[in-house]
Structures are given as C-alpha cells and as structure tokens.
Amino acid sequence: MTEEWLKVFDENYAAKGVATRTDIHTQGLWHETVHFWLMTKINSKHYVFLQKRSNSKKDYPNLYDITAAGHLLATESPANGVRELQEELGFFSVNKDHLHKLGIVKNIIHTDRLTDNEFSHIYVYFVNDNISFHLQEEEVSEMVITEFECFYNFCTGTRAEMEIYPWQAGATKSKESLKIGKDKFVPHQDSYFKEIAALLKGYLHK
C-alpha cells in the first residue's frame, strides 16, 4: 500500500513541510484532519449522528466516534474532505448549502501505539430525517443517533453516559436505547469534546 503524505505544522499551525502518515504518528507531528458532525431534526428535537468503528479497524475498533472524519493529504484542502462522507458513509449527494464550517480545533490523542496531534477542521452538516447510509464495512459497522441535549451534557461532563439509538433508513431500529460512557469512545481529550459541544450549540442558537 502506498504511504500517504500529509502536511506538517508546528503547534501554532505554521506550515513546516510534509511527512508520511507513519512518521507523523510515530513522532507526534502536527497535521490536518476533517471532522464532519451530521445532525438532523425529529419532532422539534436536534439529534447528532455517531459512527461505530468497524471491528477490523487497526486503531480503536468497535468504538464510537465522530460521524465521519479523516486525514487531509498534502495535496488537499479542507473542502476536499467531503470524500470522507462519500467513502465511509456512501453519502454522495452533499448539498454544500447544508455544510457549514465551525472552526479549527486541536484534537490530541496519545496512546501506547501512536501520538496523534491534529488540527481538525470542524463541519456540521444537516440531513433530513429519512437519510440512509451505505457504510464502508471495513471502516464503519453501524450508525447511531443521540439527542443533542444529551450529547452536549455528555461532552461537557455533566452526565457520565450518553443514550444512543440505532439508526436505519429514517428511523431508530427500536424504542430501546443503549447507554455508553467515554470508555466506548475513541479517546479524544475532554477539551475536544467540550469545544465540539460549544461549537454545535453555538451554531444551533445562531
């Protein structure tokens, strides 16, 4: 498999050159990613979509995460990141009028396997309540939703668990929900969760 080349930055987001994805994660170099948070509105309530990572993923298998996300190659701009929606979720008809950039957030994940220092371009994208997905099985095993209020309180630390519902072609699969804690999530720092919650709330209240 051909090695991916990514742009490298210092901690103040000043460009420094390029490096391979392997070297970036081994050395903890700063690089760019895109994060897409899909939302919908059902019966006057806002919901956030989350993905469950595939069991076959090398990193963080079977954990819940951002709706769709990925690394930006050295030749790409943040706008090119919509390919992640297409590749992971099979979501090809992206309406640019419903896609809004909320900012750039530092996203740091340190494990015994890698050091991931990201400048993440954050987008929110609203979809209708009958959206269906065609998941890339090696990447994503399932899509779930959670009420935004629940998501916000979970991210800001005022509740320890988040209530999620499986999603299928426009409706939850059942009335039964599952409660999950942060041990079931990719280990983003608390500061990341708090910034995302604030950005999404700010957008909803514009």
KOLZALO-714855 format. One record per residue: x, y, z of N, C-alpha, C in turn. Coordinates in pm, 1 decimal, padded with zeros to 6 digits. Layout:
[r [X Y Z] [X Y Z] [X Y Z]]
...
This chain:
[r [00083.9 -00120.1 00000.0] [00000.0 00000.0 00000.0] [00087.5 00125.2 00000.0]]
[r [00054.4 00222.6 -00086.0] [00133.1 00345.0 -00096.3] [00118.9 00429.4 00029.9]]
[r [00231.3 00476.3 00079.4] [00230.5 00559.1 00200.4] [00166.7 00694.3 00170.9]]
[r [00082.2 00742.8 00262.6] [00019.0 00873.6 00248.2] [00113.3 00982.6 00298.3]]
[r [00116.1 01093.7 00225.0] [00194.8 01209.9 00265.3] [00100.7 01320.8 00311.6]]
[r [00130.3 01378.4 00427.5] [00047.0 01481.4 00487.5] [00129.8 01607.0 00514.1]]
[r [00062.3 01721.1 00520.6] [00129.7 01844.7 00558.3] [00163.9 01841.1 00707.0]]
[r [00275.5 01901.4 00741.6] [00320.8 01908.4 00880.6] [00320.1 02053.9 00925.9]]
[r [00278.9 02075.9 01052.0] [00271.3 02210.5 01108.9] [00338.6 02212.6 01245.5]]
[r [00368.3 02334.6 01293.7] [00409.6 02344.5 01433.0] [00284.9 02361.0 01518.2]]
[r [00299.3 02372.8 01648.2] [00182.6 02375.2 01736.6] [00101.1 02503.4 01724.4]]
[r [00155.4 02601.4 01650.1] [00081.8 02725.8 01626.0] [00018.5 02728.9 01487.0]]
[r [00019.6 02616.5 01419.6] [-00042.8 02598.6 01288.4] [00034.7 02668.1 01176.7]]
[r [00165.3 02678.3 01193.6] [00251.3 02730.0 01087.6] [00306.3 02611.1 01009.4]]
[r [00296.5 02616.9 00875.8] [00338.8 02505.7 00790.5] [00489.4 02482.0 00801.2]]
[r [00527.0 02353.8 00803.9] [00669.1 02317.6 00815.4] [00716.1 02225.8 00703.4]]
[r [00624.6 02169.4 00625.8] [00663.9 02077.5 00520.7] [00567.3 01961.1 00511.1]]
[r [00619.1 01845.4 00469.7] [00536.0 01725.9 00458.3] [00609.4 01607.3 00519.9]]
[r [00532.7 01503.5 00553.1] [00590.5 01380.0 00607.2] [00490.5 01267.3 00583.8]]
[r [00537.7 01144.6 00597.7] [00447.3 01032.0 00580.4] [00356.1 01020.5 00701.4]]
[r [00240.3 00960.1 00679.3] [00145.3 00941.7 00789.3] [00207.6 00859.0 00901.5]]
[r [00285.9 00759.9 00865.8] [00351.6 00676.8 00966.9] [00445.3 00759.4 01052.7]]
[r [00530.4 00840.7 00989.3] [00624.4 00924.2 01064.0] [00551.6 01026.9 01150.8]]
[r [00443.0 01080.2 01098.0] [00365.7 01180.0 01172.2] [00312.2 01121.9 01301.7]]
[r [00257.0 01002.0 01295.4] [00201.1 00940.4 01415.7] [00309.1 00884.9 01508.3]]
[r [00421.6 00846.0 01452.7] [00532.3 00796.0 01535.1] [00600.1 00909.7 01611.4]]
[r [00616.6 01023.8 01543.8] [00689.2 01136.2 01601.7] [00597.2 01239.9 01667.0]]
[r [00464.7 01221.2 01653.2] [00371.9 01316.7 01713.7] [00370.5 01451.9 01645.6]]
[r [00386.2 01453.1 01512.0] [00388.3 01579.1 01437.5] [00244.9 01630.8 01417.1]]
[r [00231.7 01761.5 01416.9] [00100.4 01822.2 01395.2] [00062.1 01813.5 01248.4]]
[r [-00065.2 01780.6 01222.1] [-00114.2 01763.5 01085.4] [-00263.1 01797.7 01081.2]]
[r [-00323.7 01792.4 00960.9] [-00462.7 01832.9 00944.3] [-00557.7 01714.3 00925.6]]
[r [-00676.3 01727.4 00983.6] [-00784.3 01632.4 00960.1] [-00913.3 01711.3 00937.0]]
[r [-01016.4 01638.8 00891.5] [-01150.2 01697.3 00879.6] [-01246.1 01613.0 00962.7]]
[r [-01335.8 01679.8 01034.0] [-01436.3 01612.3 01116.0] [-01574.2 01662.4 01075.0]]
[r [-01660.9 01570.3 01034.9] [-01796.3 01605.0 00995.3] [-01894.4 01553.3 01099.4]]
[r [-01971.5 01645.4 01154.9] [-02076.1 01610.7 01250.1] [-02211.2 01625.7 01180.0]]
[r [-02276.9 01514.5 01151.5] [-02407.7 01517.5 01089.0] [-02515.9 01529.9 01194.7]]
[r [-02616.1 01612.8 01163.7] [-02727.2 01634.1 01254.7] [-02858.5 01629.2 01177.8]]
[r [-02966.5 01604.1 01249.1] [-03099.5 01609.2 01191.2] [-03196.2 01658.5 01297.2]]
[r [-03319.9 01685.7 01254.9] [-03422.1 01732.8 01347.5] [-03544.3 01641.8 01335.9]]
[r [-03588.0 01587.8 01450.8] [-03702.6 01498.0 01454.8] [-03797.4 01546.5 01563.6]]
[r [-03920.5 01577.3 01524.2] [-04020.7 01622.8 01621.8] [-03968.5 01736.0 01708.9]]
[r [-03909.7 01834.5 01645.6] [-03859.6 01958.5 01707.9] [-03731.9 01940.5 01789.9]]
[r [-03676.7 01818.6 01794.2] [-03551.7 01794.6 01867.6] [-03436.3 01770.5 01771.0]]
[r [-03320.0 01823.9 01805.5] [-03199.8 01801.4 01725.1] [-03129.0 01674.5 01771.3]]
[r [-03076.1 01601.5 01673.5] [-03002.3 01478.5 01701.2] [-02866.0 01482.8 01632.1]]
[r [-02769.5 01414.5 01692.0] [-02634.6 01402.0 01637.2] [-02612.0 01256.8 01595.4]]
[r [-02553.8 01238.0 01477.7] [-02517.1 01104.4 01431.0] [-02375.6 01069.6 01476.6]]
[r [-02358.2 00947.1 01520.7] [-02226.0 00894.3 01554.2] [-02203.3 00766.8 01474.9]]
[r [-02078.6 00736.2 01446.7] [-02047.8 00609.1 01383.3] [-01985.2 00514.0 01484.7]]
[r [-02005.6 00385.4 01459.7] [-01933.2 00283.8 01534.8] [-01827.8 00225.4 01441.8]]
[r [-01704.0 00233.4 01485.5] [-01593.7 00189.7 01400.9] [-01594.5 00038.0 01383.8]]
[r [-01551.3 -00003.9 01266.9] [-01552.7 -00145.9 01233.3] [-01461.1 -00227.1 01324.4]]
[r [-01496.6 -00350.4 01344.8] [-01414.7 -00443.6 01422.1] [-01279.2 -00467.3 01356.1]]
[r [-01269.7 -00443.2 01225.0] [-01146.0 -00469.5 01151.4] [-01050.4 -00350.4 01150.3]]
[r [-01090.3 -00236.9 01209.8] [-01003.5 -00120.5 01211.4] [-00878.3 -00147.3 01294.8]]
[r [-00765.0 -00099.2 01246.2] [-00638.8 -00114.9 01318.3] [-00640.5 -00034.9 01447.8]]
[r [-00692.9 00086.0 01440.1] [-00698.9 00173.6 01557.4] [-00843.6 00187.8 01605.3]]
[r [-00863.5 00170.8 01733.4] [-00991.7 00191.8 01801.2] [-01108.7 00111.5 01742.0]]
[r [-01091.5 -00018.6 01719.3] [-01203.8 -00097.7 01667.3] [-01319.7 -00101.8 01766.5]]
[r [-01441.4 -00105.1 01712.8] [-01565.2 -00118.8 01791.6] [-01593.9 -00001.0 01884.0]]
[r [-01525.5 00111.2 01865.3] [-01553.6 00228.8 01947.8] [-01636.7 00330.0 01868.8]]
[r [-01715.0 00410.3 01941.0] [-01795.3 00514.1 01877.5] [-01709.9 00637.4 01852.3]]
[r [-01750.2 00714.4 01749.7] [-01667.3 00828.4 01712.3] [-01749.4 00931.1 01634.3]]
[r [-01679.3 01034.6 01588.1] [-01733.6 01140.1 01503.5] [-01812.2 01077.7 01388.0]]
[r [-01912.7 01146.8 01336.9] [-01992.7 01091.6 01227.9] [-01904.8 01043.7 01113.2]]
[r [-01814.3 01127.2 01068.3] [-01718.1 01089.7 00963.7] [-01596.5 01179.4 00977.5]]
[r [-01478.8 01122.6 00957.8] [-01355.6 01200.1 00974.9] [-01242.4 01134.4 00897.7]]
[r [-01137.7 01212.9 00873.3] [-01022.9 01156.3 00805.0] [-00908.6 01256.0 00795.0]]
[r [-00795.4 01208.6 00750.5] [-00676.9 01292.1 00734.2] [-00681.1 01363.8 00599.3]]
[r [-00625.8 01484.6 00596.6] [-00610.4 01558.2 00471.6] [-00472.7 01530.1 00414.6]]
[r [-00468.1 01488.3 00290.1] [-00340.9 01464.2 00223.7] [-00270.2 01596.6 00194.5]]
[r [-00141.2 01589.6 00167.0] [-00062.8 01710.9 00143.1] [-00114.8 01791.5 00025.5]]
[r [-00181.5 01725.3 -00068.9] [-00232.3 01791.9 -00189.2] [-00376.0 01841.2 -00173.5]]
[r [-00436.8 01821.6 -00056.4] [-00578.4 01851.8 -00038.5] [-00601.3 01977.7 00045.5]]
[r [-00716.6 02038.9 00021.9] [-00765.6 02147.5 00104.9] [-00878.8 02092.4 00191.2]]
[r [-00920.8 02164.9 00296.5] [-01030.7 02115.4 00379.9] [-01157.2 02081.3 00300.9]]
[r [-01183.1 02155.8 00193.0] [-01302.7 02129.5 00112.7] [-01299.3 01990.7 00049.9]]
[r [-01179.6 01938.4 00024.6] [-01167.9 01804.0 -00032.4] [-01208.5 01695.0 00065.3]]
[r [-01221.5 01732.6 00191.8] [-01251.6 01634.6 00294.9] [-01388.1 01571.0 00283.4]]
[r [-01476.3 01627.7 00199.8] [-01609.7 01568.1 00184.5] [-01601.6 01425.5 00132.7]]
[r [-01486.7 01387.4 00076.9] [-01471.4 01249.0 00032.5] [-01490.2 01151.3 00148.0]]
[r [-01467.1 01194.7 00272.0] [-01486.0 01106.2 00386.5] [-01633.4 01070.2 00402.4]]
[r [-01722.2 01165.3 00376.5] [-01865.5 01136.3 00380.5] [-01901.4 01034.7 00272.4]]
[r [-01836.1 01047.3 00158.6] [-01864.2 00958.5 00047.4] [-01806.0 00819.0 00071.0]]
[r [-01680.9 00814.3 00115.7] [-01613.0 00686.2 00131.4] [-01667.7 00605.9 00249.1]]
[r [-01682.5 00670.2 00364.6] [-01722.2 00597.6 00485.9] [-01871.8 00570.3 00492.6]]
[r [-01951.6 00669.4 00449.6] [-02096.3 00660.8 00469.9] [-02174.5 00638.2 00341.3]]
[r [-02106.5 00641.9 00225.4] [-02176.2 00627.0 00098.9] [-02269.7 00742.3 00071.5]]
[r [-02233.4 00859.8 00118.7] [-02319.3 00977.1 00113.9] [-02267.0 01069.4 00003.8]]
[r [-02312.1 01046.6 -00120.4] [-02251.3 01111.5 -00235.6] [-02315.1 01245.0 -00273.4]]
[r [-02440.6 01265.1 -00238.9] [-02510.0 01388.4 -00279.3] [-02500.3 01492.9 -00169.0]]
[r [-02382.7 01549.9 -00152.7] [-02359.5 01650.5 -00049.0] [-02409.2 01786.5 -00098.0]]
[r [-02503.7 01842.8 -00025.2] [-02556.3 01975.2 -00056.1] [-02471.5 02078.3 00016.6]]
[r [-02392.8 02152.6 -00058.4] [-02298.7 02247.5 00002.6] [-02370.9 02355.4 00084.5]]
[r [-02497.9 02381.4 00053.4] [-02573.0 02481.8 00129.2] [-02602.1 02435.9 00271.6]]
[r [-02594.6 02304.6 00296.0] [-02622.3 02249.8 00428.4] [-02494.3 02218.7 00506.4]]
[r [-02379.5 02246.8 00444.4] [-02249.9 02217.9 00505.1] [-02189.2 02347.5 00557.2]]
[r [-02156.6 02349.9 00686.2] [-02106.9 02473.2 00747.6] [-01980.5 02444.9 00829.5]]
[r [-01877.0 02523.2 00803.4] [-01753.8 02509.3 00881.0] [-01765.3 02588.2 01010.2]]
[r [-01731.8 02522.6 01120.9] [-01745.0 02585.0 01252.7] [-01612.5 02635.2 01308.5]]
[r [-01501.4 02587.2 01253.0] [-01372.2 02631.7 01303.2] [-01268.0 02521.7 01297.7]]
[r [-01156.2 02547.9 01362.0] [-01046.3 02451.0 01371.4] [-01020.0 02424.3 01519.1]]
[r [-01014.4 02296.2 01554.2] [-00996.2 02255.8 01693.5] [-00873.6 02165.3 01704.1]]
[r [-00794.9 02186.2 01807.7] [-00684.4 02094.1 01834.4] [-00740.5 01964.1 01891.4]]
[r [-00702.8 01853.5 01829.8] [-00750.2 01721.7 01872.6] [-00628.0 01635.3 01899.8]]
[r [-00608.0 01600.6 02024.9] [-00487.5 01527.7 02066.7] [-00526.9 01391.6 02123.6]]
[r [-00468.4 01287.3 02067.5] [-00491.5 01151.3 02117.3] [-00356.1 01083.8 02135.7]]
[r [-00323.7 01047.4 02258.0] [-00198.0 00979.8 02286.5] [-00227.6 00840.5 02343.1]]
[r [-00176.0 00738.5 02277.9] [-00189.6 00600.9 02326.6] [-00051.9 00536.3 02324.8]]
[r [-00045.5 00409.8 02365.0] [00084.4 00341.3 02362.4] [00124.2 00302.0 02220.7]]
[r [00033.9 00323.0 02123.5] [00062.8 00287.2 01984.8] [00094.5 00407.6 01897.0]]
[r [00037.5 00524.3 01930.8] [00059.9 00640.7 01845.8] [00042.4 00770.5 01924.1]]
[r [00096.9 00876.4 01864.0] [00079.0 01011.8 01917.2] [00015.4 01093.7 01806.9]]
[r [-00111.4 01128.4 01823.9] [-00189.6 01191.9 01719.0] [-00219.1 01336.0 01758.3]]
[r [-00149.1 01430.3 01694.0] [-00168.3 01573.3 01719.0] [-00229.4 01636.5 01594.7]]
[r [-00357.8 01670.3 01603.8] [-00431.0 01714.5 01486.7] [-00481.4 01858.4 01499.1]]
[r [-00480.0 01928.9 01385.6] [-00561.1 02047.8 01367.1] [-00682.2 02002.4 01287.4]]
[r [-00797.0 01995.1 01353.2] [-00916.1 01936.8 01291.5] [-01011.3 02046.2 01242.9]]
[r [-01040.9 02043.5 01114.0] [-01138.6 02134.7 01055.5] [-01276.8 02077.6 01084.8]]
[r [-01357.6 02152.0 01157.9] [-01485.9 02102.6 01207.3] [-01600.9 02153.2 01120.1]]
[r [-01683.3 02059.3 01073.8] [-01800.5 02092.8 00992.9] [-01925.5 02032.7 01056.4]]
[r [-02037.1 02102.3 01040.1] [-02167.5 02046.2 01073.7] [-02245.7 02034.9 00943.6]]
[r [-02320.9 01926.7 00930.6] [-02398.7 01904.7 00808.6] [-02536.0 01852.7 00847.5]]
[r [-02640.3 01925.5 00806.3] [-02776.9 01885.4 00838.7] [-02834.9 01797.4 00728.7]]
[r [-02897.9 01687.9 00769.0] [-02963.2 01597.6 00674.8] [-03109.5 01582.8 00714.2]]
[r [-03192.4 01534.3 00622.1] [-03332.4 01513.5 00656.2] [-03347.2 01385.7 00737.5]]
[r [-03465.6 01365.3 00793.0] [-03482.7 01255.3 00888.1] [-03513.7 01120.4 00822.8]]
[r [-03498.4 01111.9 00689.3] [-03512.1 00980.4 00625.2] [-03382.4 00937.9 00556.0]]
[r [-03272.3 00997.2 00601.1] [-03141.9 00966.0 00542.2] [-03104.7 00819.7 00563.8]]
[r [-03048.8 00758.9 00461.5] [-02996.5 00623.2 00474.5] [-02849.3 00624.8 00434.2]]
[r [-02774.4 00531.6 00485.7] [-02630.2 00525.9 00461.6] [-02593.6 00393.9 00393.4]]
[r [-02484.2 00398.8 00320.3] [-02426.6 00278.3 00259.7] [-02283.4 00269.0 00313.4]]
[r [-02270.5 00199.4 00424.2] [-02147.2 00202.8 00502.0] [-02034.4 00123.6 00436.9]]
[r [-01914.6 00178.8 00447.0] [-01794.0 00108.5 00405.1] [-01757.7 00012.1 00519.0]]
[r [-01784.2 -00115.1 00499.8] [-01781.9 -00212.2 00608.9] [-01647.9 -00220.1 00680.8]]
[r [-01538.4 -00200.2 00608.8] [-01407.2 -00208.3 00673.8] [-01379.1 -00085.3 00759.5]]
[r [-01462.0 00018.8 00746.7] [-01444.7 00141.0 00823.8] [-01550.5 00157.6 00932.3]]
[r [-01677.4 00136.3 00897.2] [-01789.7 00167.0 00985.8] [-01884.9 00048.5 00993.1]]
[r [-01922.9 00009.4 01114.6] [-02014.1 -00104.4 01130.3] [-02158.6 -00062.6 01153.6]]
[r [-02180.2 00060.3 01203.8] [-02316.2 00099.4 01240.3] [-02323.7 00250.9 01257.9]]
[r [-02443.0 00306.1 01232.2] [-02470.4 00445.4 01261.8] [-02573.3 00452.9 01374.0]]
[r [-02552.6 00546.7 01468.2] [-02646.2 00566.8 01578.5] [-02673.2 00716.2 01590.6]]
[r [-02779.6 00750.7 01666.4] [-02808.6 00890.6 01693.3] [-02826.4 00911.3 01843.1]]
[r [-02810.3 01035.2 01883.1] [-02834.9 01074.5 02021.4] [-02893.5 01215.1 02021.5]]
[r [-02982.0 01243.7 02116.5] [-03037.2 01378.6 02127.1] [-02924.4 01477.2 02156.3]]
[r [-02931.1 01594.2 02095.0] [-02822.5 01690.1 02112.5] [-02805.0 01730.5 02258.1]]
[r [-02914.2 01752.1 02329.9] [-02902.4 01791.7 02470.7] [-02824.7 01687.4 02550.2]]
[r [-02853.8 01561.1 02522.5] [-02782.0 01451.8 02588.3] [-02634.9 01453.9 02547.3]]
[r [-02608.9 01471.9 02418.2] [-02472.9 01479.0 02365.4] [-02395.9 01593.7 02430.6]]
[r [-02459.5 01709.9 02439.5] [-02394.2 01827.2 02496.5] [-02355.5 01802.8 02642.2]]
[r [-02447.9 01750.6 02720.3] [-02420.4 01725.9 02862.1] [-02313.0 01619.2 02881.4]]
[r [-02312.6 01521.6 02794.0] [-02209.7 01416.9 02798.1] [-02072.1 01476.9 02767.6]]
[r [-02065.2 01559.5 02663.9] [-01937.8 01618.7 02622.8] [-01882.5 01716.2 02725.7]]
[r [-01971.4 01787.0 02792.6] [-01926.4 01887.6 02889.9] [-01906.1 01828.4 03029.3]]
[r [-01936.5 01700.5 03045.3] [-01907.9 01632.3 03170.9] [-02015.3 01639.4 03276.1]]
[r [-02134.1 01690.2 03240.6] [-02240.7 01697.7 03340.0] [-02320.8 01567.8 03349.6]]
[r [-02295.1 01475.6 03257.9] [-02350.4 01340.4 03271.1] [-02244.9 01241.4 03224.0]]
[r [-02239.4 01124.2 03287.6] [-02134.0 01026.7 03261.6] [-02165.4 00934.8 03144.5]]
[r [-02292.4 00925.4 03108.0] [-02331.4 00835.6 02999.9] [-02416.5 00910.0 02896.8]]
[r [-02410.7 00860.0 02774.7] [-02491.0 00914.6 02667.4] [-02584.6 00806.1 02615.8]]
[r [-02708.9 00844.6 02588.6] [-02808.2 00749.7 02540.4] [-02811.3 00753.7 02387.5]]
[r [-02788.4 00639.0 02324.4] [-02784.8 00632.3 02178.8] [-02891.1 00536.1 02127.2]]
[r [-02931.3 00559.3 02000.8] [-03031.6 00475.7 01935.6] [-02978.3 00431.0 01799.8]]
[r [-02992.0 00304.7 01765.2] [-02953.1 00260.3 01630.7] [-03036.7 00331.9 01524.6]]
[r [-02977.6 00354.5 01408.0] [-03044.5 00426.5 01300.5] [-03058.7 00336.9 01177.9]]
[r [-03174.6 00342.3 01116.1] [-03193.6 00267.6 00991.9] [-03297.4 00336.2 00905.4]]
[r [-03253.7 00386.8 00790.5] [-03341.6 00441.8 00687.5] [-03452.8 00529.5 00742.5]]
[r [-03413.9 00628.6 00819.2] [-03511.1 00727.3 00859.0] [-03575.9 00708.5 00993.4]]
[r [-03538.2 00606.7 01067.4] [-03599.2 00585.3 01199.1] [-03506.5 00501.1 01284.7]]
[r [-03523.8 00512.6 01416.1] [-03447.9 00424.6 01504.3] [-03497.0 00282.4 01484.8]]
[r [-03407.6 00187.1 01500.7] [-03444.5 00047.0 01478.6] [-03543.3 -00002.4 01582.7]]
[r [-03535.4 00053.4 01700.8] [-03624.7 00010.1 01807.1] [-03640.5 00123.7 01906.7]]
[r [-03731.7 00109.2 01997.4] [-03750.4 00209.8 02101.4] [-03643.6 00197.4 02210.1]]
[r [-03574.3 00083.9 02209.8] [-03475.8 00060.2 02314.3] [-03345.8 00133.5 02283.1]]
[r [-03288.5 00191.8 02385.2] [-03164.2 00265.5 02369.8] [-03051.3 00194.4 02442.7]]
[r [-02930.4 00243.4 02418.3] [-02810.8 00191.7 02484.2] [-02740.4 00309.2 02549.6]]
[r [-02697.4 00291.8 02674.0] [-02622.7 00395.7 02743.1] [-02474.1 00361.5 02739.3]]
[r [-02393.4 00457.8 02694.4] [-02249.4 00434.7 02681.9] [-02172.2 00545.1 02751.3]]
[r [-02055.6 00508.8 02804.7] [-01964.9 00605.2 02866.2] [-01848.7 00633.6 02773.4]]
[r [-01755.7 00718.0 02816.0] [-01643.2 00754.8 02729.7] [-01546.7 00639.7 02705.0]]
[r [-01559.8 00532.1 02783.4] [-01477.7 00414.8 02757.3] [-01518.3 00345.9 02627.0]]
[r [-01633.1 00382.1 02573.1] [-01680.7 00324.8 02447.1] [-01651.5 00417.5 02329.0]]
[r [-01581.2 00527.7 02356.1] [-01547.4 00625.6 02253.1] [-01398.2 00622.6 02221.4]]
[r [-01365.9 00664.1 02098.7] [-01226.2 00693.7 02066.6] [-01177.6 00796.3 02169.6]]
[r [-01056.0 00777.8 02223.2] [-01011.8 00859.2 02338.2] [-00967.3 01001.2 02305.6]]
[r [-01060.4 01082.9 02252.5] [-01032.5 01225.6 02236.6] [-01020.8 01288.7 02376.2]]
[r [-00943.7 01396.0 02384.9] [-00931.5 01464.9 02513.1] [-01063.3 01532.6 02550.9]]
[r [-01082.8 01552.9 02679.9] [-01203.4 01619.7 02727.5] [-01218.7 01758.4 02664.0]]
[r [-01106.8 01826.0 02640.8] [-01112.6 01960.1 02582.6] [-01171.5 01956.1 02442.0]]
[r [-01145.2 01848.8 02369.0] [-01202.2 01835.3 02235.1] [-01353.7 01821.5 02244.3]]
[r [-01400.5 01730.2 02329.9] [-01545.4 01711.4 02345.3] [-01613.7 01842.5 02383.3]]
[r [-01554.1 01917.9 02474.5] [-01615.2 02042.3 02520.4] [-01620.8 02146.5 02409.0]]
[r [-01513.7 02155.1 02328.9] [-01513.7 02252.4 02219.6] [-01616.5 02216.7 02113.2]]
[r [-01628.8 02087.5 02082.7] [-01726.8 02044.7 01983.1] [-01868.1 02075.5 02031.7]]
[r [-01895.3 02044.5 02156.9] [-02027.5 02072.8 02213.0] [-02059.9 02221.5 02203.8]]
[r [-01962.6 02306.5 02236.0] [-01984.1 02451.2 02232.0] [-02005.4 02499.9 02088.8]]
[r [-01928.8 02447.6 01994.3] [-01940.7 02489.9 01854.3] [-02078.2 02451.5 01798.5]]
[r [-02121.8 02327.9 01824.2] [-02250.5 02283.9 01772.6] [-02365.5 02360.5 01839.3]]
[r [-02355.3 02383.0 01968.8] [-02460.5 02459.6 02037.8] [-02465.5 02602.3 01984.9]]
[r [-02349.3 02661.0 01963.9] [-02344.5 02796.6 01911.6] [-02408.8 02804.6 01774.3]]
[r [-02385.3 02704.5 01690.1] [-02444.9 02704.4 01558.0] [-02597.4 02689.9 01566.8]]
[r [-02645.3 02602.0 01651.5] [-02789.0 02579.8 01663.6] [-02862.2 02702.2 01716.1]]
[r [-02791.5 02785.3 01792.3] [-02855.0 02901.9 01853.6] [-02825.5 03032.3 01780.7]]
[r [-02774.6 03021.0 01659.9] [-02746.9 03142.8 01580.6] [-02877.2 03212.2 01542.8]]
